[in-house]
Amino acid sequence: MTPIVFLPGLLNDAALWSHQVAGLADIAAPQVADLTRHDTVADMAAATLAQAPDRFALAGLSMGGYVAFEMLRQQPERITRLALIDTRASLDSPAETQRRQGFVRLARTGKFKGVTPRLLPALLDEANLNDETLTQTVTGMAQRVGREAFIRQQTAIMHRPDSRPLLPAIDKPTLVVCGRNDALTPVVEHEFMAERIPDADLVVLARAGHLAPLERPAAVTNALRGWLTG
């Protein structure tokens, strides 16, 4: 069995990876990291490494991808394979940073509402917005993560290092996956990573936005299976 560590994104918890954890149970020993307790990606990475097996495959979505890059900086020898899903190596634009700062200010004044219907179109493909089970999963994760962890996570994201210089040195079998309609980390960001990581494989999924493991669960699980066994 291959040990695999899953890294959730902003306002996500283990529910993000539920299909993958179950669907890969015959070949993998999964562990979902808790990224709610720290306000730097360095501390998130160190805490995850402290709880992880000696050697393991690593899959991260969005903020989880930022943490994955940091884990590669800290202890690359322990990571056997890398999957980057709906994430990017580049930094936020000034406008994106300003938007994050606005969300943090609202949260600090007691106006944290998790993921509301107004925010769902930024996370999900339009075709999935009427899937009540899916939208309840997304809003439920946000409610469980809560305001204080949201502030810590946004702080970590805003101060993360640029991971683009790291890409050419990645020497692990690497899978890059994204939803074709990911509005937050677009396809072009994934093409950039896949072109610069040696021998990386790129999978672009139709009918998916920023949360491909929930929107196209079987497709993501199958892609990860091929990555783990290839």
HELIX and SHEET records of a PDB file:
HELIX    1   1 ALA A   14  TRP A   17  5                                   4    
HELIX    2   2 SER A   18  GLY A   23  1                                   6    
HELIX    3   3 VAL A   41  GLN A   51  1                                  11    
HELIX    4   4 MET A   63  GLN A   74  1                                  12    
HELIX    5   5 PRO A   76  ARG A   78  5                                   3    
HELIX    6   6 PRO A   94  ARG A  108  1                                  15    
HELIX    7   7 LEU A  120  LEU A  123  1                                   4    
HELIX    8   8 GLU A  126  ASN A  128  5                                   3    
HELIX    9   9 GLU A  132  MET A  158  1                                  27    
HELIX   10  10 ARG A  164  ALA A  169  5                                   6    
HELIX   11  11 VAL A  187  ARG A  196  1                                  10    
HELIX   12  12 ALA A  212  GLU A  215  1                                   4    
HELIX   13  13 PRO A  217  THR A  229  1                                  13    
SHEET    1   A 6 ALA A  28  VAL A  32  0                                        
SHEET    2   A 6 THR A   2  LEU A   7  1                                        
SHEET    3   A 6 PHE A  56  LEU A  61  1                                        
SHEET    4   A 6 ILE A  79  ILE A  85  1                                        
SHEET    5   A 6 THR A 174  GLY A 179  1                                        
SHEET    6   A 6 ASP A 201  LEU A 205  1                                        
END                                                                             
